[in-house]
Amino acid sequence: MSEPRDVRIKRMQMRSMRRGIKEMDIILSAYAGRNLADMDTAGLDVYDALLHENDQDLYQWVTGQVQPPARFANLIADIAQTFQK
């Protein structure tokens, strides 16, 4: 049984806020609040997969210290651009 869209978005917003490191809590919760409702299913799938990644890796990808895996490259670029403004 698949999760209804609104339940899925709420789950991902909560997962974005409750990370392992505070910097990722702040970055991902703000990004999720601004963008999840407007994402299509494919975008939500990629974001959901991203939420299963290690926080230290995510932080290095978002801050440009390490190249993200290709499947996350566009999403990470979007998240990073949001926080460099």
N, C-alpha and C positions, 0 to 999 in steps of 0.2 A: 504494500500500500504506500503510495507516495504522499509526501507531506504537502499540505496546502501551502500555497505561495506565501500568504501572510505569516503563517507559523514558521516557515523556513526562514523568512527575513528576520523575524523576531529572534529566532535561535541564533542566527549568524550575528545579529547585533549584540546579543549577550556574549557570544564567544569572542567577538571583537573587543569587548570591554574587559574581559577577564582573561588576560594573557599572562605570561610568566614574568614579563618585565614591564615596568610602568610606562616606558617610552612607547612600547607597542600598544598598550592599552589606549593611550592618548591618540596616537596616530590612527590606529584601525577603528576605534570607536567613532572618531570624527569622520573618517572616510565612509564608514558604513552608514552613518546617519545621513550623510549627504547624497549617497549614491545607490544604495541597495534597492530602494523602491523603484528606481528608474531602469535597473538592469534587466536584460532579457534572461531567459533561462540559461543560455550558454554562459553569459557573464556571471550569473549566480553560481553555476557549476565550478567555474574557475576560482571564484572568490572562496567558495566552500572548501575546495581543495587546498587553497592557500592557508586557510585557517588551521589545517592539520600540520603545517610546517613548524619547525623549531623557531622560537622567538629570536634566538641569537642570529640565525640565518636570515630571518625576515628583516631584522634591524640592519644587518650588513647590506642586504639587497636594496632596501629603501634609502639608505644613506649613501649608496654608490660605492661602498667599500669592496663589494664582491658582485660579480655579474649574476643575476638570477637565472634559474633554468629557463630555457626558451618558452616553455608553456606558460610561465608567469611574467615574462618580460614586459608585455604591454600593460598588464595590470599594475605591476610594480612601478613602471614609469608614470602611470597615472596617479598612483598613491604618492610617489615621491614628488611629482610636480605640484600636487595639492599642498604639500608641506614646505615647499621651498618658496612660496609666495610671501 
